[in-house]
């Protein structure tokens, strides 16, 4: 049983016991607090709130706000009208409810007998702001969060300048690892470059509430960047581990400020999940295969093409019509263009195009910047694997040949001490020849296949890094255009598929 399960049971028992005592003080039978759902109806009667509030106590996540309001009204019945008292009561109801119920010095006053308390305009505003911050924080943490697409790695499925909502309910919301943080900030304080927005002296273990569904192949997922555990502050948009491979560790540490970050404060990435726990993934000539079967590409997936013309340029009007935004001209007759297969077929019909080929890196042409960054694996972006996606509870044979694939899982994600002595592998001081995974893992790839830093470059995404499912684009802006042409009306209000 997890620590969260134990704490949840303790908090539930304490809250019900406290509610029993509050009912007794209010002249109601205490046993009514023991009956699930009915106890909420009675509670509303105790604090003299409309019966229709009861409907909101039954709607998932809406009920959280309703119950918090009920806590505030209960505090008022015990004379707790102070701003700090009510804020603490909302944040720690499992403490305040038992306190009010069991403390003999705390007496209940019926709401219709409470004196009218006049609040200053400042207090009214403070109450509204504090409750709004708490409510928005709960929504952002456990229900829904807004994101912006900063790069072209998911084009044309998602565009730079797309504003979208990510559902945390879909896969189950996580308890924050760093619960004490500045509201609405991610890793750094607003208006600063590297001042932490959180404190680390309280760090909670990973726990995820049950979700509506599990991650499926081809879901668009937001997650914390796995290699973001270590960051060079002056180069936050680059992988620290890539910097070390390119520059050497000493040079990175001598020239930059290097820090570590907890899971929930690592940069947010958005990619398409092509491999789920237990899958075997392989990429052959740019085509993804899962468990030996071709995985259908999403309609808007892009690849790089080499386009040759008769020496005349390709028109900007043609690029606009085909929605081509990522291209470069190598010579008067040679272009490198990222586009969908449909756009490539249409472009091939242009009168001045003489040849068009999709770029595919040849098999066995290994690249060291590709995961697992080891000479034994001659893989590249277009020819990769096969590689197994680990599942929680699965056991693999472990030796020095396949260790590069799993050493980061063992030592970083699952926190074991890993040592290698010749051909011998030691985990936590014990020689091993197998390993059992403690978490599920996923494989993420961008839809802009040749212009995406994804799992092909840094490997698996652990389950505790999953943030939520990308659901809906509510606004799409083209920053290169003036207002109102900047708004992409045809890309706004669309479901992400």
C-alpha positions in Angstrom: 0.0 0.0 0.0 1.4 3.4 -1.0 2.0 6.3 1.4 -0.7 8.2 -0.5 -3.2 5.5 0.1 -2.3 5.4 3.8 -2.5 9.2 4.1 -5.8 9.3 2.2 -7.4 6.7 4.5 -6.1 8.7 7.6 -7.4 12.0 6.2 -10.8 10.4 5.3 -11.3 8.9 8.7 -10.3 12.1 10.5 -12.6 14.2 8.3 -15.6 11.9 8.8 -14.9 11.8 12.6 -14.7 15.6 12.6 -17.9 16.0 10.6 -19.7 13.6 13.0 -18.8 15.9 15.9 -19.8 19.0 13.9 -23.2 17.5 13.2 -23.6 16.8 16.9 -22.7 20.3 17.8 -25.3 21.5 15.2 -28.0 19.3 16.7 -28.0 16.6 14.0 -27.3 12.9 14.6 -23.6 12.2 14.3 -24.1 8.9 12.5 -25.3 10.8 9.4 -21.7 11.7 8.7 -21.0 8.0 8.1 -23.3 7.6 5.1 -21.5 8.5 1.8 -23.2 11.1 -0.4 -26.0 11.6 2.2 -23.6 13.2 4.6 -23.0 16.0 2.0 -26.7 16.6 1.8 -26.9 16.9 5.6 -23.8 19.1 5.6 -25.6 21.5 3.3 -28.6 21.6 5.6 -26.3 22.3 8.6 -24.8 25.4 7.0 -28.1 26.4 5.5 -27.2 26.3 1.8 -29.7 25.7 -1.1 -30.5 22.0 -1.8 -29.5 22.5 -5.5 -25.9 22.8 -4.3 -26.1 19.0 -3.7 -26.0 18.5 -7.5 -22.6 20.1 -7.7 -21.3 17.8 -5.0 -21.9 14.8 -7.4 -20.1 16.2 -10.4 -16.4 15.1 -10.5 -13.9 17.9 -9.9 -16.7 20.5 -9.7 -17.5 18.8 -6.4 -14.0 19.8 -5.1 -14.9 23.5 -5.3 -18.3 23.0 -3.9 -16.9 21.2 -0.8 -14.3 23.9 -0.4 -17.0 26.5 -0.3 -18.9 24.3 2.3 -15.7 24.2 4.4 -15.5 28.0 4.3 -19.2 28.3 5.4 -18.6 25.8 8.2 -15.6 27.9 9.4 -17.9 30.9 9.6 -20.3 28.9 11.8 -17.4 28.6 14.3 -16.5 32.3 14.1 -13.5 31.8 11.8 -13.9 34.8 9.6 -10.3 35.8 9.2 -8.7 35.7 5.8 -5.8 33.5 6.9 -8.1 31.2 8.8 -10.3 30.6 5.8 -7.4 30.2 3.4 -5.8 27.6 5.7 -9.1 25.9 6.1 -9.5 25.5 2.3 -5.9 24.2 2.0 -6.1 21.8 5.0 -9.8 20.8 5.5 -8.7 17.4 6.8 -7.1 19.3 9.8 -9.6 22.0 10.4 -12.8 19.9 10.3 -11.6 17.5 13.0 -10.2 20.4 15.0 -13.6 22.2 15.0 -15.5 19.0 15.8 -13.4 17.8 18.6 -12.2 21.0 20.3 -14.6 21.6 23.2 -13.8 25.3 23.1 -15.2 25.6 19.6 -18.9 26.1 19.5 -21.3 26.0 16.5 -23.6 28.9 15.7 -26.4 28.4 13.3 -25.9 30.5 10.1 -29.1 32.5 10.6 -27.9 33.6 14.0 -24.5 34.8 12.9 -23.8 38.5 13.1 -23.4 40.3 9.8 -19.8 41.0 9.2 -19.0 44.0 7.1 -15.9 43.6 4.9 -13.9 46.4 3.5 -13.4 46.6 -0.2 -9.8 45.5 0.3 -11.0 42.4 2.2 -13.6 41.6 -0.5 -10.9 41.8 -3.2 -8.5 39.7 -1.1 -11.1 37.0 -0.5 -12.0 36.9 -4.2 -8.3 36.8 -5.3 -7.3 34.1 -2.9 -10.2 31.8 -3.7 -9.7 32.4 -7.4 -6.0 31.5 -7.1 -6.8 28.3 -5.1 -9.6 27.3 -7.5 -7.4 28.0 -10.6 -4.5 26.1 -9.0 -6.7 23.0 -8.4 -8.0 23.2 -12.0 -4.5 23.6 -13.4 -3.1 20.8 -11.2 -5.8 18.2 -11.4 -8.1 18.9 -14.4 -7.0 21.1 -17.3 -4.1 23.2 -18.2 -3.4 25.6 -21.1 -0.3 25.2 -23.2 1.3 26.9 -26.2 3.2 25.2 -29.0 6.6 26.8 -29.2 8.4 24.7 -31.9 7.6 23.1 -35.2 8.2 19.5 -34.0 4.5 18.5 -34.3 3.7 20.3 -37.6 1.3 20.0 -39.4 -0.8 18.4 -36.7 0.0 21.2 -34.3 1.4 24.6 -35.4 3.7 27.1 -33.7 1.4 29.5 -32.1 -1.4 27.0 -31.3 -3.0 27.5 -27.9 -4.4 24.3 -26.5 -5.9 22.6 -23.5 -4.4 19.5 -22.0 -6.6 17.1 -20.0 -5.0 15.8 -16.9 -8.1 13.8 -16.1 -7.6 11.5 -19.1 -4.6 9.6 -17.8 -5.1 10.6 -14.1 -3.8 13.8 -12.5 -0.5 13.6 -10.5 0.2 14.8 -7.0 2.8 17.6 -7.4 6.3 16.6 -6.4 6.9 20.2 -5.2 3.6 21.3 -3.7 4.9 24.6 -2.4 5.4 26.8 -5.5 4.6 30.2 -6.9 1.1 30.1 -8.5 0.9 29.6 -12.3 4.7 29.6 -12.7 6.6 26.5 -13.9 10.3 26.3 -13.1 11.3 29.9 -12.7 9.7 33.0 -11.2 8.0 35.5 -13.6 10.3 38.2 -14.9 13.4 36.2 -14.0 15.7 33.9 -16.0 16.8 31.4 -13.3 15.1 32.1 -9.9 13.3 28.9 -8.8 9.6 29.2 -8.5 9.4 26.3 -6.0 11.0 25.0 -2.8 12.4 21.6 -2.6 12.5 21.0 1.2 9.1 19.4 0.8 9.3 16.7 -2.0 6.5 14.2 -2.3 6.8 10.7 -3.9 5.0 10.0 -7.2 1.3 9.2 -7.1 -1.2 9.4 -9.9 -5.0 9.3 -9.4 -7.0 6.9 -11.6 -7.7 8.3 -15.1 -10.5 7.9 -17.6 -8.3 5.9 -19.9 -4.8 4.7 -20.5 -2.3 6.1 -23.1 -2.9 4.5 -26.5 -0.7 4.4 -29.6 -0.9 7.7 -31.6 -2.2 9.7 -28.6 -0.8 13.3 -28.5 0.7 13.6 -25.1 2.3 16.3 -22.9 5.1 15.2 -20.7 8.0 16.4 -18.6 11.3 16.3 -20.6 13.1 13.2 -19.3 16.6 14.7 -19.8 15.5 17.8 -18.1 16.6 16.5 -14.7 19.8 18.5 -15.2 19.9 21.9 -16.8 22.6 24.4 -17.9 20.7 27.6 -17.0 22.3 29.8 -19.7 21.2 27.1 -22.3 17.9 25.9 -20.9 16.4 25.0 -24.3 19.2 22.5 -25.0 19.7 19.1 -23.5 22.4 19.1 -20.8 23.4 15.6 -21.8 23.8 16.6 -25.5 26.0 19.5 -24.4 28.2 17.1 -22.4 28.5 14.8 -25.3 29.4 17.6 -27.6 31.5 19.8 -25.3 32.7 17.6 -22.5 31.5 17.7 -18.9 34.3 19.9 -17.5 33.7 22.6 -20.2 29.9 22.6 -19.5 30.4 22.9 -15.7 33.1 25.5 -16.0 31.1 27.8 -18.4 27.5 27.4 -17.3 25.5 27.2 -14.1 24.2 23.7 -13.8 21.2 22.7 -11.6 18.9 19.8 -11.1 15.1 19.9 -11.3 12.4 17.7 -9.9 10.2 15.8 -12.3 7.2 18.2 -12.2 9.4 21.3 -12.9 11.1 19.9 -16.0 10.2 21.5 -19.3 7.0 20.3 -20.9 7.2 18.6 -24.3 4.4 17.5 -26.6 4.8 14.6 -29.0 2.8 11.7 -30.3 3.1 8.4 -28.3 3.9 5.7 -30.9 5.0 3.0 -28.4 3.3 2.0 -25.2 4.5 -0.4 -22.4 5.2 -3.9 -23.8 5.5 -2.8 -27.4 8.4 -3.6 -29.6 9.1 -0.6 -31.9 11.1 -0.5 -35.1 11.5 2.2 -37.8 12.4 1.0 -41.3 13.1 3.6 -43.9 11.1 6.2 -41.9 8.0 3.9 -41.4 7.2 3.0 -37.8 6.3 -0.6 -37.0 4.8 -1.7 -33.7 5.1 -5.4 -32.8 5.8 -6.1 -36.5 2.8 -4.2 -37.8 2.9 -0.9 -39.7 1.6 1.9 -37.4 -0.6 4.3 -39.4 0.8 7.8 -39.6 -1.5 10.7 -38.6 -2.8 12.6 -41.7 -0.6 15.6 -41.2 2.8 13.9 -40.5 5.7 15.6 -42.3 9.0 14.4 -43.8 11.9 16.1 -45.4 12.0 16.1 -49.2 14.7 17.0 -51.7 13.1 19.0 -54.5 14.9 19.8 -57.8 13.6 22.3 -60.3 14.6 23.3 -63.9 16.5 26.3 -62.3 13.6 28.5 -61.8 12.5 29.2 -58.2 9.4 27.8 -56.5 6.8 30.4 -56.0 5.8 31.7 -52.5 2.2 31.5 -53.7 2.6 27.8 -54.2 4.1 27.4 -50.8 1.2 29.2 -49.3 -1.4 27.1 -51.1 0.3 23.9 -50.0 0.8 25.2 -46.4 4.6 24.8 -46.7 6.4 26.8 -44.0 9.6 25.0 -43.3 12.0 25.0 -46.3 15.4 26.0 -47.4 17.1 26.7 -50.8 20.5 24.9 -51.2 21.1 26.1 -54.8 19.1 27.8 -57.5 17.6 24.5 -58.5 17.7 22.5 -55.2 15.3 22.9 -52.3 15.0 21.1 -48.9 11.4 21.1 -47.8 9.5 19.6 -44.8 5.9 18.7 -45.9 3.2 16.2 -45.9 3.0 13.4 -48.5 -0.1 15.0 -49.9 1.8 18.3 -50.4 4.7 16.5 -52.0 2.4 14.8 -54.5 0.8 18.2 -55.3 4.2 19.9 -55.6 5.4 17.2 -58.0 2.8 18.5 -60.5 4.3 21.9 -60.6 5.7 22.6 -64.1 9.2 23.6 -63.0 9.8 20.6 -60.6 12.0 18.0 -62.3 12.5 15.6 -59.4 11.3 15.1 -55.8 12.6 12.5 -53.3 11.8 11.8 -49.7 15.0 11.9 -47.7 15.7 8.6 -45.8 18.9 8.0 -43.9 20.3 4.7 -45.0 20.2 1.6 -42.8 23.3 0.9 -40.7 24.4 4.5 -41.0 24.6 4.9 -37.2 24.5 8.4 -35.6 26.0 8.9 -32.1 23.4 11.6 -31.2 20.7 8.9 -31.5 19.7 7.0 -28.3 21.3 5.0 -26.7 24.4 6.9 -27.9 26.5 3.8 -28.1 28.6 2.5 -31.0 27.0 -1.0 -30.7 23.7 0.4 -32.0 24.0 1.6 -35.6 20.7 3.4 -35.6 19.5 6.7 -37.1 16.2 8.6 -37.3 14.8 6.6 -40.2 16.2 3.2 -39.4 15.9 2.4 -35.7 15.6 -0.6 -33.5 14.0 -2.9 -32.9 13.7 -1.7 -29.3 11.4 -3.0 -26.5 9.3 -0.5 -24.5 9.5 -1.6 -20.8 6.3 -2.3 -18.8 6.0 -2.3 -15.1 6.6 -5.7 -13.6 8.3 -7.1 -16.8 11.7 -8.8 -16.3 14.5 -8.8 -18.9 17.8 -10.5 -19.2 20.5 -7.9 -18.5 24.0 -7.9 -19.8 26.6 -5.4 -21.0 25.3 -5.7 -24.6 21.8 -4.4 -23.8 22.7 -2.3 -20.7 23.1 1.0 -22.7 19.3 0.7 -23.4 18.3 0.5 -19.8 21.1 2.0 -17.7 19.3 5.4 -17.4 16.1 3.7 -16.4 17.8 1.7 -13.7 20.0 4.5 -12.3 18.0 7.7 -12.9 14.3 7.0 -13.3 14.1 4.1 -10.8 16.9 5.4 -8.5 19.2 2.3 -8.1 23.0 2.3 -7.7 24.4 0.8 -10.9 28.0 -0.4 -11.3 29.7 -2.3 -14.1 32.9 -4.3 -13.6 34.0 -5.8 -16.8 31.2 -8.0 -17.9 29.6 -8.0 -14.4 26.7 -5.7 -13.5 25.9 -4.7 -10.0 22.6 -3.1 -8.8 22.7 -1.8 -5.2 25.8 -3.8 -4.6 24.4 -7.2 -5.8 25.5 -8.9 -9.0 22.5 -9.3 -11.4 21.7 -10.9 -14.7 18.2 -9.7 -15.0 16.1 -6.6 -14.1 12.4 -6.1 -13.3 11.0 -2.7 -14.2 9.2 -0.6 -11.6 7.4 1.8 -14.0 5.7 1.8 -17.4 7.6 3.6 -20.2 6.5 5.2 -23.4 8.0 6.2 -26.8 7.3 9.7 -28.2 7.9 10.9 -31.7 7.1 14.3 -33.3 4.9 14.5 -36.4 7.5 16.6 -38.1 9.7 13.5 -38.3 13.0 15.1 -39.4 12.7 18.2 -37.3 11.8 16.8 -33.9 14.0 16.1 -30.9 12.1 13.1 -29.4 12.6 9.5 -28.1 14.9 8.7 -30.9 17.4 11.2 -29.4 16.8 10.7 -25.6 14.9 7.4 -25.1 12.0 6.4 -23.0 9.5 8.6 -21.2 8.7 7.2 -17.7 5.1 7.1 -16.5 5.8 9.6 -13.7 6.7 12.2 -16.4 3.4 12.0 -18.2 1.4 15.2 -17.7 -1.8 14.7 -19.8 -3.5 14.3 -23.1 -3.6 17.2 -25.7 -7.3 17.7 -26.4 -8.4 20.9 -28.1 -6.9 23.9 -29.8 -8.8 27.0 -28.8 -6.7 29.6 -30.6 -4.1 29.6 -33.4 -1.9 32.6 -34.1 0.6 33.1 -36.9 3.2 35.4 -35.3 4.6 36.4 -38.7 1.4 38.1 -39.8 -0.2 41.4 -38.5 -3.5 41.4 -36.6 -6.2 40.4 -37.5 -4.7 38.2 -40.3 -2.6 36.7 -37.5 -5.5 34.6 -36.3 -5.7 31.3 -38.2 -9.5 31.0 -38.1 -9.4 27.7 -40.0 -7.1 26.2 -37.3 -8.9 27.5 -34.3 -11.4 25.4 -32.3 -10.2 22.1 -33.5 -9.9 18.7 -31.8 -6.4 17.2 -31.7 -6.2 13.9 -33.3 
